[in-house]
């Protein structure tokens, strides 16, 4: 399984909004510049996040985007499932998969189930708030005089 740019960029957008939250909306242009993402592509991603209720848009001259909830309420798993769909490493583990006749006698299925459990364990236990803290620590370590 490979995470697409849409999933990676959506995670970065949510992190950017959390880090740059001042109570005022953050302009899409500013996010695009900071994250080095095309503004056109960012519009598509922010639209997905907006429709899902993860961000709210504020119109007008001082408009932009804000997180709809607190950073600790968003997991990376939520964002990836929204942008990527299933995180299952193989089709037979997907939610609406066609029943596989080999599943009960398939030893390799054990590997795919363990991999899927591990993926979910990681992405469902890292929040945007966690990433904000990691980012802050990285900024402190990157300080140069």
N, C-alpha and C positions, 0 to 999 in steps of 0.2 A: 504494500500500500504506500502510495506517495501522496503527500498533501499538495494540492495545487496552489498556484499563486493566489487564487481567490481566498482560500482558507488561511494562508499565511498572512496576506495583506489585511484581511478582516480582523485577525488577531492583533496585528500591529495598529490598525485604526482604533480598535477598542482601547488598547493600551495608551495610545497617543491621547485620546479623549480623556482618559482617567488622569494621566500625568499633567495635562494642560488644563485641567478643570479649575476654573476660577469663579465659577458661578455664572460666567458669561459663555455664550455659544462660541464654539471654535469653528473658524472658517475652513471650508474644504480645501481652499487654496493653500492655507498654512499647513494643514495635515499633509497634503501632497508634497509640499516643499520639504518638510521635515523628514518624511518617510521615503522620499524619492520614488513616488508612485505617480504615474500619469493621472492627471486630474479627471480625464474621461473615464479611465478604468475605475478610479476611486468613486466616481458617481454611481457606477453600477454596483459596487460593493456596498456603499453607504445606503443605497436604495434597498438592498436585501436586508441590511441591519435595521433600517427604518420600518420596513413592512413587518418585520418580526417583533417590533416593539423594543429592540435593544437600544436604539438611539431615538432621540426626538429631534425634529428639525424646527428651527425658529426662522421664520421668514423676515425679510426686510434688510435694510442697510447694515444693521448690526446683527444680522442673523448668522446662522451656522448650525452646528450640531452639538448635542450633549448626550451623555449617557442617560438612559431613561431610569436606571436604578443605580445602586451603589456598586462600585467595582467588585466587592466581595460576593456579589450575587450572580456574577457571570463566570462560568468555568470555560476553559479552553474547549472542553468537550461540547458545550452548548454551541459555541461559535463554529467549530468544525462541522458538527452535524448539520447546522443550518446551511453552511456553504458547500460542504462536500457530500452531504447525504450520509449514507451508512459508512461506518468506520471498520466494518467487518473485512478481514483480510481475504476471505474467500466468499463466493456467492452463497454457498449453502448455509452460512451463518447469518445471512441478512434476514431482517424481520419477516418479509413476505416472500421468502425463497420457496421455489418449487421443491416439494418434498424429494429428497434424495434417497433412493433405494439402498445406496451403499453406506449411508451414514452409520448404521449400527455396526457394520463390519469394517469400517474404515479407520485403521490405526492412525493415519495421518490427521484425521479429524481432531484427535486429541491435541496435536500441535497447534492447529488453527484456533481451537477453542482457548487454549492457554495464551496464545498471542493476542487474541481479541480481548480476553480478560485483562491482560497486562496493559494494552492500549487504553481501555476504558478506565482502568485504575489510575493511570497517569493523567489523562486529559480531564477526568472528572474530579480530580483533587487539586488542580492548579487553577486558581482564580486570577482575574485581572488584577485584583489587589495584591496577590502574591508577586505578580510580575512587576507591579509598581515598586514594590520593596526591592526586588532584585535590581531593577533599573537604577534606583537610588544608590544602592551599594556599588553598582558598576560606575556610576558617575563620581562617587567619592574616590574610588580606586584609580580613576582616570585623570585625577586632578594634577595639573602641571603648573609650576611656577615659572 
